[in-house]
Amino acid sequence: QENADNILSVVKQRTGSFGDRPARPTLLEQVLNQKRLSLLRSPEVVQFLQKQQQLLNQQVLEQRQQQFSGTSL
């Protein structure tokens, strides 16, 4: 029971309720945020995301064209 209470306490500390988050992120969160930002700025990731966005835009355009041609019949 005590172990479960400890786990629950840690979970509550991590999640908190809305607006209950500490003003300053933990050191781990700071490091992870820095790593995340550096990854997102890397040329390979930027290129990959741009390509994915282009594919998504193309799919949306094709779906709209199919819907438009389907309703005009």
Secondary structure, 3 states (H helix, E strand, C coil): CHHHHHHHHHHHHHHCCCCCCCCCCCHHHHHHHHHHHHHHHCHHHHHHHHHHHHHHHHHHHHHHHHHHHHHCC
